[in-house]
Structure formats: C-alpha cells, structure tokens
C-alpha cells in the first residue's frame, strides 16, 4: 500500500490495545498538529473533525489528556483503530456508534437494525443509529501513502457491521484537505454549520442581576426538563442516553435562571444550560500570537495582580495549556430569555474562576439558534466556520429508501441541533 525507500509498504490495521499502545499513541499525537477539537489533517487528502480556529496568524489547538478513548468510551459500541508500519504506529482513528434523534419528524426505516438499542416504544420512531468518526491522525513522516484512506474505510466497515445507518464527521470550511478526503473520496455531504463561541475566564466575577435567580436542577429533574425542551422529533443528534449524560461525573450541573419578580402581563421567561468539565480530558493552547499581544496580556495580568480594585478584565496565560468548561443544552424562552441566558453564562464564568485549570467557557450552537446571539464570546476564541458532514452507510441496492438521504437537506424550521460535549 504505497512505497517507502523503494520498498513495498506493508501496513497493518488493528484495534488499539491500551496496555501496549498508550505510549505510542501519545508519541504520535505529539508529532501531529492538532486543531480546535483535537483532530488534524492526516495527510494531503484526509483528516477528521478538525475545527481549527485561526485569527491574524493565531491558532487555537488542543491536546488530549489521559484516556485516548475518552471521546468515544461513553458509547456502548466504540473502537480506536491504529495503523502500523513495521513496529511503528503511523496512524489512528476513533469511531463510535450511538442512538440519536433524527429530528424534523423523520422516522428511520423499518428495516433498521438500530431498533434493538432504541428508547421506549413511545419515542423509538424519532431515533436512528449513527456513527461518529473522529480523531484521525497520521504521522507526518508517513503521509501521502493512503493511510488515512485505509483507516476511514476500516472504521466505516466497523460501524456498518454494528448497524449504523449514517456516519458523521466534522471539520472546518478552511480545512480543504479534510473536506477533500471525506466529501470527495468517501461521499460525505456538508449539512450543518454550528458556531463555536468561547470566552476567557478572568479573575473577577461577572455580574448576575439581582432580579435574576439561578438555581441547579438535580439530574432526574434536569432530564425531565430537557425531555420537554428538546423533543426528539424536533431535535437533531439528541443522544438516547441523555439522562446518563446529565448524571455523568463530568457534568457539573444543569442550571436554570428565572426572574424573581416577573411581569404578570408578559409570558414567563427562563433559560437553562448544562456544564461539562473538559479540563480533565483535554488542554487548549494558543499558538502563533504576535509578541505585542503576548506582552499586552501579560501587562494586564500584572496590573490586575497589583491593583485588583481596578477590576481589569485580565485573562489567564492562554499561551500555555489550559482547560475549558463546555456549555450544552442551551435553551431560553420568553421576552427576558436572552438576558437570563447571559446571566447563566456569567454564573458559569464565576464558577469556573474557582478552578485554576479552567481558562475558557465555550459553547457549540447552531448558527440559527436564538441562543447563539445571547452567549457572550471573545472574537479570537470563536469560530463560525465549522462544518458537519454526513454519509449514508446503508447499501442502497438492498434496504435503503429515498428518504434515507434527506438528512443532508436543510433542517425544517424550528429544528434544534444538539452538540454532545463528550465528543468535542
């Protein structure tokens, strides 16, 4: 499969063994340039779920911490495939198969094998079995040899064997190599364009109006609330194990904001969101920043330490690895909804101040989601050029219908997009 130094290249693909392969994976990832979500352009023709954020020569990169399977381990069916050339590990890819909501009132085909893992019968028609491909990396010294292609093919086969009807991946519109591999060679179609909104955590508390009340919901009550706010028929990619996500040890809580003295003549207002602690699984780092910007931010931090009473909005040292809190499940309602959602974001910022490992609070939302306009963000930590791609994995000659390709069409008005923080 390709050649190196005049000799035929023998490539072996196998499932990852954490006991004997952890050091090799960490060494491989250290040699690969990673983007915003920890993935990279694997060779001149491939990559996966890279959302690299660049502004004026700056880039926001991420590195995984600890368990290399952290982003897929939550799914009952998951795998990490590695490519080896001789004794050297030269490529990896991760994949998981999960049950998510289709949205738009669409129903999966009756022949789908995903029925075995569906939620209760009352809601099964809104769900479908979907594969997620992520974490594709190829050693810089072994690119342009078809390794990325081999890994993607094997990952798709693995997912198809487990009943996945669709496969998804994410990247950025600027990542031409990744899009060329997935849309050109493998037939993926861009179909959703979420926004990444980030804001640094600084040393001072952000104001929460005294007229707003913020309280935390226990996981069972949060699950019941989201069941009403995010109906599967009107929500795309809502995981069937939403209660497990809300009760996960890395979900710091689900918070609700309401008005203390609402105007009885107006519809009631509220806002809700959940917080995922990613500081234990990945680290961000800003690179390529101009020396003047570095010096300016360092000066602001020094001024803030010397004169905290001035409340200078200094930000942490973002040029060293740092962690983030991820917001998910953002919903709001009523005339005061945007203000209440901003108060919730301020509340999370104030909570994040207590964690020295957290330097950024961020959210991934659909561009047409009203919540996007209410989430505070810093331009240099935000990206509105993400792109999700999808592919039908069903053999069209046997058990597929024409409706199976409809997911690539624009969503129906009012359809919500859920971004699972576990796969960020």
C-alpha positions in Angstrom: 0.0 0.0 0.0 2.4 2.7 -1.2 6.2 2.6 -1.2 8.9 3.9 1.1 12.6 4.0 0.2 12.0 1.8 -2.8 10.3 -1.0 -0.8 6.7 -2.0 -0.8 4.9 -0.6 2.3 3.2 -3.3 4.4 0.5 -1.6 6.5 -1.3 -3.4 9.3 -4.6 -2.1 10.8 -5.7 -3.4 14.2 -7.8 -2.4 17.2 -6.0 -0.3 19.8 -4.6 -2.1 22.9 -4.3 0.5 25.6 -1.9 -1.7 27.7 0.7 -1.9 25.0 -0.1 1.0 22.8 -0.7 4.0 25.1 2.9 5.4 24.9 2.9 5.0 21.1 -0.4 6.9 20.6 0.8 9.7 22.9 4.0 10.0 20.9 2.1 10.0 17.6 -0.3 12.7 18.8 2.7 14.8 20.0 4.1 14.8 16.4 0.8 15.8 14.8 -0.5 19.3 14.6 -4.0 19.3 16.2 -6.8 21.7 15.8 -9.5 23.1 18.0 -11.2 19.7 18.7 -8.0 17.6 18.9 -8.0 16.3 15.4 -5.8 17.1 12.4 -5.3 17.0 8.7 -4.0 13.4 8.4 -2.3 13.7 5.0 -2.7 15.7 1.8 -6.0 14.1 1.3 -7.5 13.5 4.6 -8.4 14.5 8.1 -11.3 14.4 10.5 -13.3 16.6 12.7 -10.8 19.4 12.7 -12.2 22.8 13.7 -9.0 24.9 13.6 -9.5 28.4 14.8 -7.2 31.0 13.2 -7.2 34.8 13.6 -4.4 37.0 12.4 -1.9 34.2 12.4 -3.1 32.8 15.8 -4.4 29.2 16.1 -6.2 27.5 19.0 -5.0 23.9 19.3 -5.9 21.1 21.7 -4.2 18.0 23.1 -5.9 15.1 24.7 -5.2 14.3 28.3 -5.1 10.8 29.8 -7.5 8.2 28.3 -7.2 8.3 24.4 -10.7 6.7 24.2 -12.3 9.4 26.3 -14.3 10.9 23.4 -15.9 7.6 22.4 -15.9 5.5 25.5 -19.4 6.7 26.5 -20.9 4.9 23.6 -21.7 1.1 24.1 -20.0 0.4 20.8 -16.7 2.2 20.2 -13.3 1.5 18.8 -9.9 3.0 18.2 -8.1 1.7 15.1 -4.3 2.0 14.7 -2.2 1.7 11.6 1.3 0.2 12.0 4.2 0.1 9.6 6.6 -2.4 10.9 6.9 -1.8 14.6 6.0 1.9 14.3 2.5 3.3 14.9 1.8 5.7 12.0 -2.0 6.4 12.2 -5.1 6.3 14.4 -8.8 6.9 14.1 -11.6 6.7 16.6 -15.3 5.7 16.0 -18.4 5.1 18.0 -21.9 4.0 17.2 -24.8 5.6 19.1 -28.5 6.2 19.0 -29.6 9.8 18.5 -32.7 11.7 17.5 -33.3 12.3 13.8 -35.3 15.5 14.2 -37.7 17.0 11.8 -40.3 14.4 12.5 -38.3 11.9 10.4 -38.5 8.2 11.1 -35.8 5.7 10.5 -36.5 2.9 8.0 -38.4 -0.1 9.4 -35.5 -2.4 8.4 -33.1 -0.6 10.6 -31.1 -2.7 13.0 -30.9 0.1 15.5 -34.3 -0.8 16.9 -32.6 -3.2 19.4 -31.0 -0.2 21.1 -33.9 2.2 20.9 -35.5 4.0 23.9 -39.1 3.1 25.0 -41.5 2.4 22.1 -43.3 5.8 22.5 -40.2 7.6 21.2 -38.4 5.0 19.1 -39.6 6.4 15.7 -37.6 9.6 16.3 -34.3 7.8 16.8 -31.7 6.4 14.5 -28.3 4.6 14.9 -25.4 6.9 13.8 -21.6 6.5 13.6 -19.2 9.3 14.6 -15.7 9.3 13.1 -13.1 11.4 14.9 -9.5 11.6 16.0 -7.9 10.7 12.6 -4.2 11.3 12.7 -1.3 10.2 10.5 2.4 10.6 11.3 3.9 13.5 9.4 6.6 11.2 8.0 4.1 8.7 6.6 1.6 11.0 4.8 0.5 10.7 1.1 0.6 7.0 1.4 -3.1 6.3 1.7 -3.0 5.6 5.4 -5.9 8.0 6.1 -8.0 6.4 3.4 -7.4 2.9 4.8 -8.3 4.0 8.3 -11.5 5.6 7.3 -12.6 2.6 5.2 -12.0 0.2 8.0 -13.7 2.5 10.5 -16.8 2.8 8.3 -16.9 -1.0 7.9 -16.7 -1.5 11.6 -19.6 1.0 12.1 -21.7 -0.5 9.3 -21.3 -4.0 10.8 -22.8 -2.7 14.0 -25.9 -1.3 12.4 -25.0 2.3 11.9 -27.2 3.9 9.1 -25.3 7.1 8.8 -21.7 8.3 9.6 -20.8 11.8 10.5 -17.6 13.8 10.9 -16.8 17.5 11.5 -14.1 19.9 10.3 -13.8 23.5 9.2 -14.5 25.1 5.8 -10.9 26.1 5.7 -9.6 22.6 6.1 -9.6 21.8 2.4 -7.6 18.5 2.8 -10.1 17.0 5.2 -13.1 18.0 3.1 -11.4 16.6 0.0 -11.0 13.2 1.6 -14.4 12.9 3.1 -16.6 14.7 0.6 -14.5 13.7 -2.5 -13.3 10.2 -1.8 -15.9 8.9 0.6 -19.1 10.8 -0.5 -19.8 12.7 2.7 -22.0 15.8 2.3 -21.8 19.0 4.4 -25.1 19.5 6.1 -24.8 21.5 9.4 -22.6 24.5 10.3 -22.5 25.1 14.1 -20.8 28.0 15.7 -18.1 27.6 18.4 -18.3 30.5 20.9 -15.6 30.9 23.5 -14.8 33.4 26.2 -11.8 33.5 28.5 -12.2 33.3 32.3 -10.7 36.3 34.1 -10.0 37.0 37.7 -13.2 39.0 38.6 -16.8 38.0 39.0 -19.2 38.8 36.3 -22.4 40.5 37.4 -25.7 38.5 37.7 -28.6 40.9 38.1 -30.3 40.8 41.5 -33.6 40.4 39.6 -32.4 37.0 38.2 -32.5 33.9 40.3 -30.1 31.0 39.3 -30.6 27.5 40.8 -29.4 24.0 40.0 -31.5 21.1 38.9 -30.8 17.5 40.1 -30.1 15.2 37.2 -33.5 13.4 37.2 -35.4 16.8 37.1 -32.9 18.1 34.5 -33.7 15.0 32.3 -37.4 15.7 32.7 -37.0 19.3 31.8 -34.9 18.6 28.7 -37.5 15.9 27.6 -39.9 18.8 27.2 -37.5 21.4 25.9 -35.7 19.1 23.4 -38.3 16.7 21.9 -36.6 14.1 19.8 -39.0 14.7 16.9 -37.7 18.3 16.7 -34.1 17.9 17.8 -31.2 16.5 15.8 -28.5 14.4 17.5 -30.1 14.3 20.9 -28.5 11.2 22.5 -30.8 8.5 23.6 -28.8 8.3 26.8 -29.4 12.0 27.7 -30.2 11.1 31.4 -26.8 9.4 31.6 -25.1 12.5 30.2 -26.8 14.8 32.7 -25.7 12.5 35.5 -22.2 12.0 34.3 -19.4 12.8 36.7 -18.0 15.4 34.3 -21.4 17.3 34.0 -21.0 19.9 36.7 -24.7 20.6 36.8 -27.8 21.9 35.0 -28.7 25.4 35.8 -31.9 27.4 35.4 -32.4 31.2 35.5 -35.7 32.8 36.1 -36.9 36.3 37.1 -37.6 37.0 40.7 -40.5 39.3 40.1 -41.8 38.6 36.6 -44.3 40.9 34.9 -47.6 39.0 35.1 -48.7 40.7 31.9 -45.9 39.1 29.9 -45.2 35.4 29.1 -43.0 33.7 31.6 -39.2 33.7 30.8 -36.5 31.3 31.7 -33.1 30.0 30.5 -31.4 26.6 31.1 -28.0 25.1 30.3 -25.7 22.3 31.4 -21.9 22.5 32.1 -19.4 19.8 31.1 -15.9 19.9 32.7 -13.4 19.1 29.9 -10.4 20.2 32.0 -9.7 16.5 32.9 -9.7 15.2 29.3 -8.1 17.9 27.1 -6.0 21.0 27.1 -6.2 24.0 24.8 -3.2 26.2 23.8 -3.0 29.4 21.7 0.0 29.5 19.3 1.2 32.0 16.7 0.2 35.1 18.7 2.2 38.3 18.0 4.7 39.3 20.6 2.9 42.6 21.1 -0.3 40.7 22.1 1.5 38.4 24.4 3.2 41.4 26.1 -0.1 43.3 26.4 -1.9 40.5 28.0 1.0 39.9 30.4 0.9 43.5 31.4 -2.8 43.4 32.0 -2.3 40.4 34.3 0.5 42.2 36.2 -1.7 45.3 36.6 -4.6 43.3 37.8 -2.4 41.5 40.4 -1.0 44.8 41.7 -4.3 46.7 41.7 -7.2 44.3 41.9 -9.5 47.1 42.9 -9.4 48.4 39.3 -11.1 45.2 38.2 -9.1 45.0 35.0 -10.5 42.1 32.9 -7.2 40.3 32.6 -7.3 36.8 31.2 -5.1 33.8 32.1 -1.9 32.9 30.3 -3.5 31.3 27.2 -0.2 30.6 25.6 0.3 27.7 28.0 -2.0 24.6 28.1 -5.3 25.3 29.8 -8.7 23.7 30.2 -12.3 24.7 29.4 -15.9 24.3 30.6 -18.3 23.4 27.7 -21.9 24.6 27.8 -24.6 22.3 26.2 -28.3 22.1 26.1 -28.7 25.9 25.9 -32.4 26.9 25.8 -34.3 30.0 26.6 -37.9 31.3 26.4 -39.9 34.5 26.9 -39.0 38.1 26.5 -36.3 38.0 29.2 -34.9 34.8 27.9 -31.7 36.3 26.3 -30.9 38.3 29.4 -31.4 35.2 31.6 -29.2 33.1 29.4 -26.4 35.7 29.7 -26.8 35.6 33.4 -26.4 31.8 33.3 -23.2 32.2 31.2 -21.9 34.8 33.8 -22.8 32.3 36.6 -20.7 29.5 34.9 -17.9 32.0 34.4 -17.9 32.7 38.1 -17.9 29.0 38.9 -15.0 28.5 36.5 -13.0 31.1 38.4 -12.7 28.6 41.3 -11.0 26.0 39.1 -7.4 27.0 38.3 -7.3 24.6 35.4 -10.2 26.3 33.6 -9.4 29.4 31.4 -12.3 29.3 28.9 -16.0 28.8 28.9 -17.3 27.8 25.4 -20.4 26.5 23.6 -21.2 24.9 20.3 -24.6 26.0 18.8 -26.4 26.1 15.5 -26.0 29.5 13.7 -29.8 30.0 13.5 -30.3 29.1 17.2 -31.5 32.2 19.1 -29.2 31.2 22.0 -26.2 32.0 19.8 -26.8 35.7 20.0 -27.2 35.6 23.8 -23.9 33.7 24.6 -21.0 36.1 25.5 -18.0 35.4 23.4 -14.5 36.7 22.6 -13.8 37.0 18.9 -10.4 35.4 19.0 -11.8 32.4 20.8 -14.8 31.9 18.5 -15.3 30.2 15.1 -18.3 30.4 12.9 -17.0 28.2 10.0 -17.5 24.7 11.5 -19.0 22.2 9.1 -20.5 18.8 9.9 -20.6 16.2 7.1 -22.8 13.1 6.8 -22.9 9.9 4.7 -25.5 7.2 4.3 -23.9 3.8 5.2 -26.8 1.7 4.1 -26.5 -0.3 0.9 -28.9 1.5 -1.4 -29.4 -1.6 -3.6 -30.9 -3.6 -0.8 -32.6 -2.0 2.2 -32.4 1.8 1.8 -35.2 4.2 0.7 -35.0 7.6 -0.9 -35.8 9.2 2.4 -32.6 8.0 3.9 -30.7 10.8 2.2 -32.9 13.6 3.4 -30.8 14.3 6.4 -28.3 16.1 4.1 -31.1 18.6 3.3 -31.6 21.8 5.3 -33.4 21.2 8.6 -37.1 22.0 8.9 -37.8 25.4 10.6 -37.6 25.2 14.3 -35.5 22.0 14.3 -32.9 22.2 17.1 -29.3 20.9 16.9 -27.8 19.2 20.0 -24.0 19.1 20.4 -22.8 16.3 22.7 -19.9 17.6 24.8 -18.5 14.1 25.2 -17.4 14.1 21.6 -16.0 17.6 21.5 
